[in-house]
Amino acid sequence: MRQRKKPWALSCRSWQSFFGFLPPLIIWLIYRERSALLDAQGRYALNWTFSFLIYAIVAWVLTFVLIGFLMYFALIIINLVVCIIAAVKANERIAWQYPLAIPFFKVEAPR
């Protein structure tokens, strides 16, 4: 059973940079009760995805004063970098918390 957690934890983190909140949400809903690690991975991924959405909306609003373009570009770069870091950590079976993520879902440390 332990070997099966690794691909889902990695998938939860890596697919989110391309497909948004749906892959982490689906994986988390299916596997959250089977593994504390997958529960934490999914919650961290969803926290970041919803935070990213809020930051993107703020950047869009700020495009009317021309600073939003820079903020949106920086946000895309930050998203790619943190998603890659999170995928590497998930591959090592570490539940890594994203920086700047708003904690919408409370995460208990996996055992």
C-alpha positions in Angstrom: 0.0 0.0 0.0 2.9 2.4 0.8 4.1 2.3 -2.8 0.7 3.4 -4.2 0.7 6.6 -2.2 3.8 8.0 -3.9 2.3 8.3 -7.4 -0.9 9.9 -6.2 1.0 12.4 -3.9 3.2 13.3 -6.9 0.2 13.6 -9.2 -1.7 15.7 -6.8 1.1 18.3 -6.8 2.4 18.1 -10.4 -0.9 18.2 -12.3 -2.2 21.3 -10.5 0.2 23.7 -12.3 -1.4 22.7 -15.6 -5.0 21.9 -14.8 -5.7 24.1 -11.7 -7.6 22.9 -8.7 -9.4 19.9 -10.3 -6.6 17.2 -10.1 -5.8 18.0 -6.4 -9.4 18.1 -5.5 -10.3 14.8 -7.2 -7.2 13.0 -5.8 -7.8 14.5 -2.3 -11.5 13.5 -2.3 -10.7 10.0 -3.3 -7.6 9.2 -1.2 -7.9 11.5 1.9 -9.2 8.9 4.2 -6.7 6.2 3.0 -3.6 8.1 3.9 -2.7 11.0 6.2 0.1 11.9 3.7 -2.3 12.2 0.8 -4.7 14.1 2.9 -2.0 16.7 3.8 -0.8 16.8 0.2 -4.2 17.5 -1.1 -5.0 20.2 1.5 -1.7 22.0 0.9 -2.3 21.8 -2.9 -5.8 23.1 -2.6 -4.7 25.9 -0.3 -2.2 27.0 -2.8 -4.5 26.7 -5.8 -7.2 28.9 -4.1 -4.6 31.4 -2.9 -3.2 31.6 -6.5 -6.7 32.3 -7.8 -7.1 35.1 -5.3 -3.7 36.6 -6.2 -4.5 36.3 -9.9 -7.8 38.2 -9.5 -5.9 40.9 -7.6 -3.4 41.1 -10.4 -6.1 41.3 -12.9 -7.7 44.2 -11.1 -4.3 45.9 -10.8 -3.8 45.7 -14.6 -5.9 48.8 -14.8 -3.1 50.7 -13.1 -0.5 48.9 -15.1 1.2 47.2 -12.2 -0.9 44.1 -12.5 1.0 42.9 -15.6 4.2 42.6 -13.6 2.4 41.0 -10.7 0.7 38.5 -12.9 4.0 37.6 -14.7 5.7 37.2 -11.3 2.7 35.1 -10.0 3.0 32.7 -13.0 6.8 32.2 -12.3 6.2 31.7 -8.6 3.4 29.2 -9.3 5.7 27.1 -11.6 8.6 27.2 -9.1 6.5 26.2 -6.1 4.6 23.5 -8.0 8.0 21.9 -9.1 9.3 22.1 -5.5 6.1 20.6 -4.1 6.2 17.8 -6.7 9.8 17.0 -5.7 8.9 17.0 -2.0 5.9 14.8 -2.7 8.1 12.3 -4.5 10.2 12.2 -1.3 7.0 11.6 0.7 7.2 15.0 2.4 4.1 17.1 2.8 5.5 20.5 1.9 3.5 23.7 2.6 3.5 26.4 -0.1 4.8 29.8 0.9 2.2 32.6 0.7 -0.6 30.1 0.7 -3.7 31.1 2.6 -4.7 28.3 4.9 -8.3 27.6 3.8 -8.1 24.0 4.9 -6.6 23.1 8.2 -3.7 20.6 7.7 -2.6 18.2 10.4 0.9 16.9 10.2 1.0 13.5 8.6 2.5 10.6 10.6 
